[in-house]
Each structure stands twice: as structure tokens, then as C-alpha cells.
Amino acid sequence: MTYTFKLPNYAREVDQAERTLLGLNSIDAVNRDNSSESLIVTSDLTYGEVLELIRENGISAK
């Protein structure tokens, strides 16, 4: 599945979020959307599971 996560602190957190997610076996792909300040994540996990992983790493996401 593919999910979109808004990052309220995009400029400060996007690099960390991308590195963190790409380091996980359960994440297939991570793409940035600079115009909407969001990350597009492809994973077999649920939206809630991916969101939890992002937040556990200190990244604000919606």
C-alpha cells in the first residue's frame, strides 16, 4: 500500500524521516513531495503502523 504523511516540520525533519524509513525492512519505498511537504511511503504495513514508526523516531507526522 502507498500512504502519504504530512510533515508539519518538513524542512527540519524530512531527511531524518527518509533515512529512518529506508532503514526498515518493512518499507519498500519513500518519496518526497516538496510541494506538499509530505512523504509518500510504500509498505505492506498499515497506515497506523507506518505512522507509529515515524512518530517513535521523534518525527511529527499526520
C-alpha positions in Angstrom: 0.0 0.0 0.0 1.0 3.6 -0.5 0.4 6.3 2.1 1.0 10.0 2.3 2.2 11.6 5.5 2.3 15.4 6.0 5.3 16.6 8.0 4.5 19.9 9.8 8.2 20.5 10.3 9.1 19.3 6.8 12.3 21.3 6.3 13.8 20.2 9.6 12.5 16.5 9.6 12.3 15.2 6.1 15.9 14.0 5.9 15.7 12.1 9.2 12.3 10.7 8.3 13.5 9.4 4.9 16.7 7.8 6.4 14.8 6.2 9.2 12.1 4.7 7.0 14.5 3.5 4.3 16.5 1.6 7.0 13.5 -0.6 7.8 12.9 -3.9 6.1 9.1 -3.4 6.1 9.3 -0.2 4.0 9.6 -0.7 0.2 10.0 3.0 -0.9 10.0 6.5 0.4 9.5 9.6 -1.9 9.5 13.3 -1.1 6.8 15.6 -2.3 8.4 19.0 -1.6 5.4 21.0 -2.9 3.0 19.5 -0.4 5.7 19.0 2.3 4.9 15.3 2.7 6.4 11.8 2.3 4.9 9.1 0.2 5.6 5.7 1.7 5.1 2.3 0.1 4.9 -0.6 2.6 3.0 -3.8 3.4 2.3 -2.3 6.9 -0.9 -0.4 7.7 -1.1 3.4 7.7 -1.2 3.3 11.5 1.8 1.1 11.8 3.9 3.3 9.5 2.7 6.4 11.3 3.7 4.9 14.6 7.2 4.1 13.3 7.6 7.6 12.1 6.5 9.1 15.5 8.6 6.6 17.5 11.6 8.2 15.9 10.7 11.7 17.0 9.2 12.9 13.7 6.0 14.8 13.7 3.6 13.5 11.1 0.0 13.5 10.2 
